[in-house]
C-alpha cells in the first residue's frame, strides 16, 4: 500500500511526475484517488436510434477508415461504424495516430454525443475495441469513472493504470477494520470497497463503497490519535492532585459571581483530570466573554492547594495583564502569591521575581513569551494554562510545558470551533466547551450598512463618546494605501477623520507594523480611557477587554471571514451597557453578504463557526490546513460529519474494551501517519 506508484504497469517516469503533481505518490494514494463523477454507459442503443445532441453508447463494426486534409494541412480522420440498423461516422480532428487504431471488420463499443454536419456524426467519441468475447470494458459499455486529471494524463490512461492495479494487487490488501465495526455500520469489505469505488457495478455500490472508505479514513485517523494518546498517558506519570472538597467549595462560593452550568461542567472535567496520575491535555473553548479564565483560575487553585505552581501564558502583554488582574482579584484573599513576567522588566526586578519563582514563593505566574526564557525555572510546576494557543508555535508551547515534570496542560481559545474540527484539529486532546454567557451579559446589536449610511455611523459614535462617555473602535483591513481605492487603510482614515469628523476627541492609531512597546502603550491608554476612539486593524481581535468600549465600526467588512468578524465584535459588549457593532460593506460580493447577514442575525459563536465552516470549507477555517484537515483523501469533515463522530466513538469503545482487535488498525495507521507519536511533553 505504501510502495511508490512509479513502478506500476503503465506509469513510468513521465506519468509518475504528473501523478505526483496530483498528490499521488503511493499505491494507497492512488487507490483513494476516487472518481469525481460516474457516467452510465451500460445502456446500448442501435445506430438508427441515435439522435442529434444526445449521448449514446452502441456496439458496431468498423466498415471504413478514411483520412483527408484541410486547407491548412490538418488531418481529419473519419471512421464508419455500422450495425444491422444503419451507419454512423466517428470523426477525429488533427489526431493522425487514429488512422492506425481501427481496422475494417473490428467489433467496437462507441460512446459519444451526436452532432449534425452534412450528416450525423460523433466527434472524438470514446471507444473500446473488442478483442475477444470476454474482453473487460473500461472506458465504455459500463458505469465509467471520471477523475480529476492534469494536462498530459488522460482519463483513459488513469483508468487503465487503476484497473491494472486492482486486477493485480487487490487480493493482497488485508482487511484492518474490526469485523464488529463493519457489521455495526453496514460497511463493505476493503477489497469490494476499492473495486466498486473505481469501477462500480451499480450507482448504489459506488455510493456505499465511498461511504466505506470514508469511514475507514476517519477510523484510522482516530485509532492513531487515541492509541498514541493512551500510550503517552500510560508512559507519562504526572502529579495526582488531591482536592480538599471543603476548601475547593469555599473558593467557588467566594467568587464574586455565580458560575454558569457550562463553567461548572468544564471545571468538574478538569478537576477529574487533575486528580489522575496521568497528564491532563485538555482544550477549553468558549465564546468571547464566556468565563474561561475563571475556570482556569479554579484549576490553578487546585495546583496551589497541593503545594504546586501554575503558569498562565498569553500571546500579548495586554491579555496577560488582564489575566493577572483577574487572577489577583480572585486569589489574593487566599494569600496566594502571583508574579507577572514581562519582556521589558528591569534586571533587578526580573532577577528577584525569577528567584522567588524558583524557590516556590510565587504560586501563580503570568506572562507572555517572556516565560519561555532559559533562566526561568519553577520549583514544582504542575499546571500550564495557555491562552489563544494558536498564536503560539508547537515548539514554544512544548518549551513551556517542559519546564515541569509532565504538568497538566489546559489550552484555552475564544475562537468557537465546530465539533467536526475540534475532534480533528484537537483529536489528541479532551475538549470542554463553555457555550453560555454569564448572567447579565447583554448581547451586542449588530447592523449592516452601506456607504450611504456611513455619516450616520460616525455621528452615532460621536454621540456615544461625547454624550455618554463611552469608547469606540473603528477597524480597517489594510494598514496603508495599496493603490486599490475600494480598500480603505487605517493609516489614511485615521489622518483624515481624526482631524475632521472626530476633531476634538482623543483618538489613536494601532496596527501590526508598530513596535510591540508602542502597541502595548497605545492599548493601555485605551484601556485606561485616555483614548476615546481607537483606529485599528484586526490586531485587536484578541486581548482587548474594555467594558467602556460599546461601539465598533468595521469598514470593508466583506474582507473578513465570519469567525474573524465575530472575534472583532467580541471586543465590545463586555460591560453592563448595550453595545453595537456596525458592519460596512459594498454589497457586491454575494458570499461576503451571506457572512455579514449571518453575523447580524446570530450572536452564538458556535453557530457562527458552523456556518463559517460550511461557507469556507475546512482547509481555510482558522488556519486548520496546517493540521491536515484537508488531507483526508476520501472523507469530507463537513459532508461526513456524522460518520466522523461514529468512527471516533467506535475506535474509543474498542480501545477501552479490547484493544487487541485494533492491532490491524493501529499497524496500518502507524504506517499511514509515519509512526508519529506525541511525546509526553
N, C-alpha and C positions, 0 to 999 in steps of 0.2 A: 504493500500500500504506500510505502514511503520511498520507493525507488523512483528515480527520475523517469519522466516520460520520453526523454531524449532517445532512448533505445527501443521504444515501441515500434512495431511494424507500421510503416507508412509515415513516420515522423522525420527523423534525420535532423541535422544541424539547422538548416534554414527554417523549417517549420517549427522546430523547438524554440527558436528565438522569438517567433511570432506568438507561440503559446505562452511563453514566459511573460510577454507583453500583456497577455490577457490574464495573468495571475495564475497560470497553470504550470506548476513545477514538478509535482509528483503524481503518481497514479491516483492517490487519494484526491488530489485537486481535480483531476480530470473526471473521475467518477462522480464527484459532487458538483461538476460544472453542468448544471441541469439546463434543459431547453427553456428558452424564454416563452415559447408557444409551441403548439402542435397543429398540424393540418391533416384532416382526414381525407386521405386519397385512396381509401379502400373501396369506394363505390364506383364500379365501372359502368361506362355507357358505351353505346355504339356510335360509330362515326356520324351516322345520319342524325343522331340526337344532339350533337354539339351545336350550340347557339352562340352567336356573336356576344362578346363581353362576358361570357360565362366561363368559369374554370371547370375543366373536365379531365377525367382520367379514363384511358381506354387501352385495350390490347390491340395491337395491329402488326402488320407485316411490312417490312421495308420493300417498296416497289422500285424506287429510283433515287439516286443521289446525284444532284446537279450543282454546278457552280457557274457563276457569271460575275463579271467585273463591272463596277460602276465607272462613271466618267473620271472620278478621282482615284481610280485604280484600286478601290476597296472591293473585297470579295463578298458575295452573298451566297451562302450555302443553302440549298433547298432540298428537302428530303420528302418524298411522297410516302405516306403511311396509309394502309388500306385494311379494311376488314370486309366481311360479306355484305356490308350495307353501304360502302362508299369509300371515297379517298379524301384525305385532308393533308395539307403540307405543313411541315415544320421549317422555320426559317431562322438562320443564324447569320448575323451581320459581322463581317470582318473577323471571323474566327476560322481561319483556313484549316486548322487541325481537325475540324469537324468532318472534313472530306474523308478522313480515314477511320472515323468512328463507326459508321454504318456500312453494312454490305447488303446487297439485294438478297431477299429471302429471309433475313433475320426476323425473329419474333421479338417485339419490344413492348414495354409499357410506357406510355407517354402521359404527362400531366402538364397542362398549360391553359392560358386564357386565350380564347379565340378572338381574332380581330379580322376585319374585312378590308382588304386592299386588292381590288380586282377579283380576288377570290378569298374564301375563308382560309385562314392560316393561323398557326401558333408561333409566336416569336419567342425564341430562346426557351423552349419548353424543357422541363426536367424529363429524364428518361432513364430506363433500366433495360439493358439487353438481356433477354432470357437465354442464357447459355444452355440450360438444361431444365427438365421439368421440375426439379427440386431446388432450383435457384432461389436463394433467400433475398427478398426485396429490402432495400434500404431507403431509397430516395422517392419511391412512389409505390402505388398499389397497397398502401398500408397507412396507419397513422404515423405521420412523418414528423420528427423533431426539428425545430429550428432554434439555433443557438445564436448568442451574440458573438460575432466574429470580427476579426480585424482584417484590414486590406492585405491580400496575399494569402489568406487562409479561407477557403470556400466552405460552404455548408457541406458539400459532398465529401470533401477531404476529411473534415472533422467527424462527420457521421461514420465514415469508413474506419477511421482510427479508433473511435469509441467502440464500434461494433467488433472490430478485431480484438480489442481489449476484453470485452465482455465474453467473446467466444473462447478466448484462450486462458483467461485468468479468473473468471467469475467463480469457478469451482474451488479455487484456492482461498477464497475470502471466508474467514471464520466468523460466526456469529459471536458478538461480545455482549449483547444486551441480555439481561436475565430473562428467562422464559416467563416468569411470573409477571414481569412488566409488560412484555409483548402481549400476553393474553389479556391482562387488565385493560390495556389501551387499544386492543384490537389492531396491532401492528403486523405488517407482513415481515417475513424474514429478510435479512440483509441482501441476499443474492437476488431474491424476487424483486425487492425494492429497487435495486440498481437497474435490473433488466427492464422493468416496467416504467421506470422514470425516464429512461432514454428511448426505448422502443416499445411503447405500451401496446398491449393487445386491445384495450378499450380506453376510453377517456376516463372512466371511473378508476381504472387501475393506475393510470398516470397520476391522478389526484391523490389516491391512497398511498402510492409509493413516495410521493413528495412529502406527505404528512409523516410517513415512517422515518424518512431520512432527516427531516427537520427535528423530530423528537429525539432521534439519536444524537444529533449535534448538541442540543440542549442538555441531554443526559450526560454526555461525555464532558461537557463544559463544567457542569455542576459536580460530577463524580470527581473530577480532577481537583476542583477547588475544595470540596468538602473533605476529600481524603487528605490533601496536604494540610488543611487547617486542623484536622483531627490529629495527624501525626505531630504537627507543631505544638498543639496543646499538650499532648502527652509528653513531649520532649522538653518543653519549657515550663519549669516549675516556678510559678510566681508566688507572691505573698498571698496567703489566705487571710483576708481581713476579717476580724471579729467585730460584729456590730452590737453594741450595747443598746438594746431596744429602747430603754427609757431615755438615755442621753440623746439618741437619734430622734425620737419622737419629740423631745423637748426642743431640739434645734428646729425641727419642722414647724412646731407650734409657735415658736418665737419669730418666725419670718413675718415681715410687715404686711404680707398679703397671703391669701389662701391659694394653695397650688390647685391648678386645674386637674381634672381627671386624667388628661393625657400626660401631664407632667408627672403625676403620681405613678402612672403605669410605667413610664420610661424610667423613673427613679428606682422602682422596685426591680426592674430588669437589670439595671446597673448594679444595684445592691447585691442581687443574687450572683452576678458575675464576679464581683469583688470578694465575695465570701469563698469562692473556689480557689484551689491552689493552681489552677490553670489560668493563663493570661487572658484578660478581657481584651477584646478587639472589637469595639462597638462604634457604630455610626449613629449619632443623634442628629436627626434632621427635623427642622421645624421652620415654619414661615417666619418672616421678619417680625420681631416683637412677640414671639410665642413663649418666651421664657426659658430658652435653652441654658443660658448662663447660670440661672438659679439652680437648675437641676445639676449642672456641673459642679457648682459650689457645694451642694449637698454631698456629691460624690467625694469631693476634696475633704470634706469634714470627716468622712469615713476613714480616709487615709490618715488624717491628723489624729483621730481617736486611737489609732493603732500605733502612734508614735512615729509615723512616716511623713514624707513630704509629698506635696503635689505641685505640679508646674502647669501654667497656662501659657500657651504661645499663640499670639495673634499676628496677622500679616502687616498691620500698620500700628504706629505708635498711638494714634488716636484711639483705635479699637482696643489696644492693650490698656490704655489709661482708663477707658470706660469699664473694662473688666476689673481693673484694680479698684475703681471707685465702688463698683457693685459688691465685689468680694469683701472689701473693708467694711462696708456698711452692714454686711451680714455676719461676719465672723469676729469683728473687733470686740463685741461684748463678751465673747468666749475666751478672750485673752490669747487668740491665735495670731501669731505674728506673720506679716506679709512683707514681701520685698518686690520692688519694681526695677527690672533691669532694662535700661535703655541704651541706645548706641552712643549717645553723647554725654555720658556721665563723666564727672571729674574723677581723676585717678584715685584720689584718697577715698572718695565716696564709693567708687566701684570696688576697690580693694577691701574696704570694710564690709560691704554687702556680700562679697564672694566668700570672705572668711566666715561670716555668720551662716551662710548657706551651707558651707562645707562642714561646719561643726554642728549643724542641725538647729541653730537658734531660730532660723526662719522656717515656718511651716509651709507656707504657700508662696510660690514665686511666680511672678507675672512678667511677661516681656515679649519682645519681637524676635527677629533673627538673632539679636544680641545674645539670646540664651544658648546659641549653638557654639559660642566661644570655647576654645580648648581649655581656658583657665576656669571655666565654671564646673564645679564638682559638687555633687549632692551627698549628704550624709546617708540618706535612706529614701531614695525616690521610689514611690510605689504607684503613682498615678500621673499620667501625662494627658493633658487636655489640649487638643489642637483645634483652633477655630478657623473656619473657612479653609479647610485643609487643601483644597485645590489650588490655593495661592502659593503653596509650598511644594518643592520637588520631593520625590521619594527619598532621595539621599538626605535632604535636610530633615525630613520627619524622622528617619531612622537614626540620624545623628543625635537627635534629642532623646529618643527612646533608649538608645544605647548608653545613656548616662545613668541608667538604673539597671537593676538586675531583673529583666523581664517585667517591667512595670505594666500595670493595666493601662490601656490606651482608650481614650474617649475622643472621637473625632466629631466636630460639630460643623454643620453647614446650614446657612439660612436660605440656600437655593433649594426649593422643593424639587425633589427628584421623583419622577414616576416610578411606580413599583417595578415595572419591567426593566428600567435601567438600574434601579437600586440593587436588584439581585444579580445583575451582570457586572456593572461597574464596581460595586462593593460586595461581590459574591463571597469574598473571604471574610466578611465582617457580619456580625449580628447588627440588625437595624432596628432602632427605636424611632418612632415618629411622634412629634407633638403637632397635632393637627387642629388645635383650637387655640384661640387667643385668650389672654387673661380677661377677667370680668371688667367691664367698664371701658374697654378699648373701643373707640368709635371708628367704624370703617371709613376709609378715605373715599370721598366722592371724586369720581373720575369723569372728565369731559373730553370730547374730541372736537377740535375746531379746525377751520381752515384759515388762510391768511387774512380773510375779510374781518375776522374777529380778533385779530392779534392786538389791536389797540385796546379793545375791551379787556383782554387778559392783562395787559400792562397796567391799566387803571385799577383792576381788581387787586393786583399785587401791591400797588401804591396804597390803596385803601387799607389792606390788611396790615401793612408795615407802619404807616403813619398814624392811622386812627386806632388800631388795635394793638400796636406794639409787637406784632408777630415778625417772623423772619421768613425768607423765601429762597428757593433755588431756581436758577434759570440754566438749563442744560442744553448743550450743543454737541453734535457728533464729531466736529473737527476742531483741532487746536488752532490752526492757521488757515488762511485762504489758499485753496488749492487751485484756483482758477475756474472752478465749477460754480457758477453763480447761484445754482439752486441749493448748494450745500453751505449753510452758514457756519462760520467759525467763531469759537468762543472769544478769541482774542479781538477780532474786529467788532463783534457785537458788544463786548464789554466797553471798548473805547467809545463806540457810538452811543450806547444807551446810558452809560454812567454819566456822560456829560450833557445829556438832553432829557430823555423821559424820566430818568431817575436822579436827576441833578439834585443835590442837597441831601441825598440819602447815602449812608455809608455802604459802599459796595466793594467787592474784591473779586479777584480772578484766581482760579486754581485749575491746574491741568497736569498731566503726566510728565511734561517736559521740564517742569520746575524741579529744583533741587529738593531732596527729601526734607531738609530742615525748613525750607521756605514753605513747602506744602503743609507740613505739620503746624507751623506757626500760624498760617492763614486759617487752617481748620480750627485751631484752638481759639483764635479770636472770634470766629463764627460761633463756636460752642459757648463762648463767654458773652455772646450777644453784643459784641462790639462791632460786628459787621451785620448789616440787616439783609442784604441781598448778596448771595454768593453765585457768581457766574462760574460754571464748571463744565467739565466733560464727565463721562461716566465713571471717572475716578472716584466719585463719591458714593458709588453704589454699595460699597461695603464700609462699615465702620463709623458712620455718622449717626449718632443717637441724640438728636437735639429736639427736646419736646416743644421748643419755641418755634420751630420751623413748621409752618402749617400750609404752605403753598409751594408747589413745584410746577414749573412750566418747562416742558420738553419740546424744543423745536426740532424740525426734521425727524419726527418720531418714527417715520417709516424706515429710518435707517437702523433701528434697533430690533433685536429679537424680542419675542414676547416675554420670556423669562427675565431678560435684562431690563425691560421696561417695568416689570413687576418689582424687581430689586430696587430700581431707582425710586419707584413710588413708595417703597418701604422706608425711605428717608423722612417722609412726613407721616403724620398721624401717630406720633409716638408720645404725645401728651394727652391732655384731657379735653382739648378743643377740637372742633370739627376741622378736618384738613382737606385739602383739594389738590388734585393732580390734573393738569391741563396738557393735553397732547395735541400738538400742532403738526399736521401733515398736509401734503399737497393733494392727496386723494387720487393720485394717478396709478398707484401700484395696488392691484387687487389683493394680492397676498398680504401686503402690509396692512391694508384696510381691515382684513379679517383679524389680524393680530390685535390691532388697536380696538376694534369693536368688541373683541373678547375681553380685553382689559377693562373697558368701560362697564361691561355687564357683570364681571366676576371679580371678587376680591380674594377668593380662596386660591392660595398659591399652588396647591397640589392639583386642582382642576386646571389651572392655567398651564402647569407643567405638562399635563397630559395632552392638552390642545397644542402646545408648542411642539411636543414630540411628534404628534400626528402631522402637523404642518411642515416641520423642518426635517424630520427623519432622524434616526438615532445617531448617524455619523456626524451630525452637526451639533446636536444638543449638548451645550455646556462643555464642549471640547472632549466629548466622550470617545471620539475617534481614536485617540491615543490609547484607549483601553481595549481596543479590538472589537468594539460592539458591532461595527460594520463588517467584521471579518468572518461572520457566520456565512458559510457558502450557500446553504440552502435555507436555513431558518430566517425568519424576519421577526424581530422583537416586538414590532407593532402588530402585524397581522397574526402572529402566532403566540400572542401574549399568554393565553390560557395554557397552551402547551408548555410554555416556559415554566410556569408555576407547577404544572403536573410533573414535569421532568425533575425539577428540584425536590418536590415532595417525595417522589419515588426513590430518588438517589439517597435522600436523607433517611428515609424509613429503612431501606435495606441496609444502609451503613450501620444503623443502630441495631437492627435485628440480627443480621447475619452477613457481615462484610465479606465472607469467603466467596459468596456467589457474585461478588462485584469484581473479582480478580481480573476477569477478562476486560471489563470496562476500565479498570484502573490502569492496566498494562497499555491498552490502546490509547487512553487519554494521556498517559505519560509520554508516549511516543509523539502523539499529536501536538502536545504543548511543550515538547522539548525537555521533558523531565524537570520543569522549573518548579521548585517548591519554595514557599515563603519561609524565610528564616524565622527563628524565634524572635528576632528583633523586628 
